[in-house]
Amino acid sequence: MFNLKLQEKTVSILVSNYFSICGGAEKQFNMIADKLSKLGYEVTIITRNKKSKKDELTILKDIKVFSVYVGEGKLSKYKYIFKSLRYLLKSPYQNTIISSQYGSNSIIAVLYSLIYKTKVIARGSGREIEIIEKNIIKRVFFKILSKKINYIVAINHRLENKLKSVLGIKSIDKIKYISNSVTLGNQVDIHKNESIICISRIENIKGIDILLEVWRQLEEKDYNIPLLIIGNGSERKELKNKYSFLRNVEWKDETSNIEQYIDTARCMISTSRYEGVSNSILESMAKGVPIIATKNYGNIELIENNITGILTSFKIEDIIESIVNLYNDKDKLSYLSNNSMKYIEKERSVEDMIDKYLNIIEKVEK
């Protein structure tokens, strides 16, 4: 094992998909990379590349982004591990490697740390730990892998508790709670706006089918409330065609300028079946756009019902009731708007999140 200390301020971030215009995890790592770069760290992002048929190295705002071409099929995972590790070994010594998940990226980071003594930080998702929890082989492998990981980041308290349960009492000190954060924006004049917006990947887990059924029934009841859906995904074409008859629903492709849509919203809705910590909800709250969201674990931790947003069950009739009751209630809209911005300012500061990462990046290991 080598122990090189040539460059103390080098950080690599391993993200399976890195598109800063979409996805909560990608946006969080984009903010982390940007802040670390401004603090004088040499930051490299390593990610998968399924489009162009070659590896690509680009520079974005002084951050190196190495896109690994992996193609499709069963071998893509192993290509990604091999080529990413090869790139890291050819690069200057990395003081810290941050992995965006508990799988391939953590394997790359740990393999590198076995060759060069480097700090490994893994930040995964609740969905990953649920899969690991239910599979004995994956559970054993994760426990072995975690012994070589210095810190494991939990983005919500439910994930924190599950990690403690899976890894046991000996690993409690390495589990760190660092949730998603967002920059506070200018308050939207929601009373001038008419649209309810949904910013989401169009996948089954995000419950867009539930949302569209809600709007079908709203229109049947003669409510004319405009809905704007912003996002792409595997179910987009099918759902858009299936509900093409809805007169009050408009679709927009994903964009790098999500704020332009938040600025046109009266409120934001999420009918997601599962969330860790929703970035689109945070971004909307940061501009004072009231939230209506289903009661999944992530949303329950993020929203205080009737204080910083509205939490509803997954029942169509309950979601409809929440929409109808809030949409024309100016006092309630203003109350939620003001409270949500106060919450972001107090609890979801980007500076606080970066400080927590810096505390473990710069911590001297015994």
Residue pairs with C-beta under 8 A, 6 or more apart in sequence:
1 114
1 115
1 116
1 117
2 115
2 116
2 117
3 116
3 117
4 93
4 116
4 117
5 93
5 95
6 92
6 93
7 42
7 92
7 93
7 95
8 95
9 40
9 41
9 42
9 95
10 41
10 42
10 44
10 92
10 93
10 94
10 95
10 96
11 36
11 41
11 42
11 43
11 44
11 94
11 95
11 96
11 97
11 98
11 361
12 43
12 44
12 45
12 46
12 88
12 91
12 94
12 96
12 97
12 98
13 29
13 32
13 33
13 43
13 44
13 45
13 46
13 97
13 98
13 100
14 45
14 46
14 47
14 84
14 97
14 98
14 99
14 100
14 105
14 108
14 109
15 25
15 26
15 29
15 45
15 46
15 47
15 100
15 105
16 47
16 48
16 80
16 100
16 101
16 104
16 105
17 23
17 26
17 47
17 48
18 26
18 29
18 30
18 45
18 47
18 65
18 67
19 26
20 26
20 27
20 30
20 256
21 254
21 255
21 256
21 258
22 201
22 231
22 232
22 254
23 201
23 279
24 180
24 276
24 277
24 278
24 279
24 280
25 100
25 125
27 279
28 180
28 181
28 279
29 45
29 98
29 100
31 181
31 350
31 353
31 354
32 98
32 353
32 354
32 357
33 43
33 45
33 63
34 61
34 63
35 350
35 354
36 43
36 354
36 357
37 43
37 61
37 62
37 63
39 358
42 92
43 62
43 63
43 64
44 63
44 64
44 65
44 66
44 91
44 94
45 63
45 64
45 65
45 66
46 66
46 68
46 84
46 87
46 88
46 108
47 65
47 66
47 67
47 68
48 67
48 68
48 70
48 76
48 80
49 55
49 56
49 67
49 68
49 69
49 70
50 69
50 70
50 71
50 72
50 76
52 67
52 69
53 69
53 71
54 69
55 66
55 67
55 68
55 69
55 83
55 87
56 66
56 67
56 69
57 64
57 65
57 66
57 67
58 64
58 65
58 67
59 65
66 84
66 87
68 79
68 80
68 83
68 84
68 87
69 83
70 76
70 77
70 79
70 80
70 83
71 79
77 104
80 104
80 108
81 104
81 107
81 108
81 111
84 108
85 108
85 111
85 112
88 94
88 97
88 108
88 112
89 112
89 115
93 116
93 118
94 112
94 116
94 118
95 118
95 119
95 361
96 118
96 119
96 120
96 121
96 361
97 108
97 109
97 112
97 113
97 118
97 119
97 120
97 121
98 109
98 121
98 122
98 123
98 357
99 105
99 106
99 108
99 109
99 120
99 121
99 122
99 123
99 124
99 149
100 123
100 124
101 122
101 123
101 124
101 125
101 128
102 122
102 124
102 128
102 129
102 132
102 142
102 145
102 152
103 128
105 122
106 120
106 122
106 124
106 145
106 149
107 145
109 120
109 122
109 149
110 120
110 145
110 148
110 149
112 118
113 119
113 120
113 148
114 148
119 150
119 151
119 360
119 361
119 365
120 148
120 149
120 150
120 151
121 149
121 150
121 151
121 152
121 153
121 357
121 360
121 361
122 146
122 149
122 151
122 152
122 153
123 152
123 153
123 155
123 178
124 152
124 153
124 159
125 155
125 159
125 276
126 155
126 156
126 158
126 159
126 162
126 274
126 276
126 297
126 298
127 205
127 274
127 276
129 159
129 162
129 163
129 166
130 162
131 138
132 138
132 139
132 142
132 166
133 139
133 162
133 165
133 166
139 166
142 166
142 167
143 166
143 167
143 168
146 152
146 167
146 171
146 174
149 174
150 174
150 360
150 365
151 174
151 175
151 176
151 360
152 163
152 167
152 171
152 174
152 175
152 176
153 176
153 177
153 178
154 160
154 163
154 175
154 176
154 177
154 178
155 178
155 179
155 180
155 276
155 277
156 179
156 276
156 277
156 297
156 298
156 301
157 177
157 301
158 297
158 298
158 301
159 276
160 175
160 177
163 171
163 175
164 171
164 172
164 175
167 175
176 356
176 360
178 353
178 356
178 357
179 277
179 348
179 353
180 276
180 277
180 279
180 282
180 348
180 353
181 282
181 348
181 349
181 350
181 352
181 353
182 279
182 282
182 283
182 285
182 286
182 344
182 348
182 350
183 286
183 350
184 286
184 341
184 344
184 345
185 259
185 262
185 283
185 286
185 287
186 287
187 287
187 288
187 337
187 341
188 262
188 263
188 265
188 287
188 288
188 289
188 337
190 265
190 266
190 267
190 288
190 289
190 290
190 333
190 334
190 337
191 266
191 330
191 333
191 334
193 264
193 265
193 266
194 225
194 226
194 266
195 226
195 227
195 228
195 264
195 265
195 266
196 225
196 226
196 227
196 228
196 265
196 266
196 267
196 268
196 269
196 292
196 323
196 327
197 227
197 228
197 229
197 230
197 261
197 262
197 264
197 265
197 267
197 268
197 269
197 284
197 289
198 208
198 211
198 227
198 228
198 229
198 230
198 231
198 268
198 269
198 270
198 271
199 230
199 231
199 258
199 261
199 262
199 268
199 280
199 283
199 284
200 206
200 208
200 229
200 230
200 231
200 233
200 270
200 272
200 280
201 231
201 232
201 233
202 208
202 229
202 231
202 232
202 233
202 234
202 235
202 236
202 239
203 233
203 234
203 235
204 235
204 273
205 272
205 273
205 274
206 233
206 270
206 271
206 272
206 273
207 270
207 271
207 272
207 273
207 294
207 314
208 229
208 233
208 235
208 239
208 271
209 235
209 239
210 271
210 273
210 294
210 314
210 316
210 319
211 227
211 229
211 269
211 271
212 239
212 242
212 243
212 246
212 249
213 316
214 271
214 316
214 319
214 320
214 323
215 225
215 227
215 243
215 246
215 248
215 249
216 243
216 246
217 316
217 320
218 225
218 248
218 320
218 323
218 324
219 246
219 247
219 248
221 320
223 324
224 248
225 248
225 323
225 327
226 248
226 249
226 250
227 248
227 249
227 250
227 269
228 250
228 251
228 252
228 261
228 264
228 265
229 249
229 250
229 251
229 252
230 252
230 253
230 254
230 255
230 258
230 261
231 252
231 253
231 254
232 253
232 254
236 251
240 251
243 249
252 261
255 261
258 280
258 283
259 283
259 287
262 268
262 283
262 284
262 287
262 289
263 287
265 284
265 289
266 289
266 290
266 327
266 333
267 289
267 290
267 291
267 292
267 326
267 327
267 333
268 280
268 281
268 284
268 289
268 290
268 291
268 292
269 291
269 292
269 293
269 323
270 278
270 280
270 281
270 291
270 292
270 293
270 294
270 299
271 293
271 294
271 314
271 319
272 278
272 293
272 294
272 296
272 298
272 299
273 294
273 296
273 314
274 296
274 297
274 298
275 281
275 296
275 297
275 298
275 299
275 302
276 298
277 298
277 301
277 302
278 293
278 298
278 299
278 302
281 291
281 293
281 299
281 302
281 303
281 309
282 302
282 344
282 348
284 291
284 340
285 291
285 308
285 309
285 340
285 341
285 343
285 344
285 348
286 340
286 341
286 344
286 348
287 341
288 337
288 338
288 340
288 341
289 337
289 340
290 309
290 310
290 326
290 332
290 333
290 336
290 337
290 340
291 303
291 308
291 309
291 310
291 336
291 340
292 309
292 310
292 312
292 319
292 322
292 323
292 326
293 299
293 302
293 303
293 309
293 310
293 311
293 312
294 311
294 312
294 313
294 314
294 319
295 311
295 312
295 313
295 314
299 311
300 311
302 309
303 309
303 310
303 311
304 343
305 311
307 336
307 339
308 336
308 339
308 340
308 343
309 336
309 340
310 322
310 326
310 336
312 318
312 319
312 321
312 322
313 319
325 332
326 332
326 333
326 336
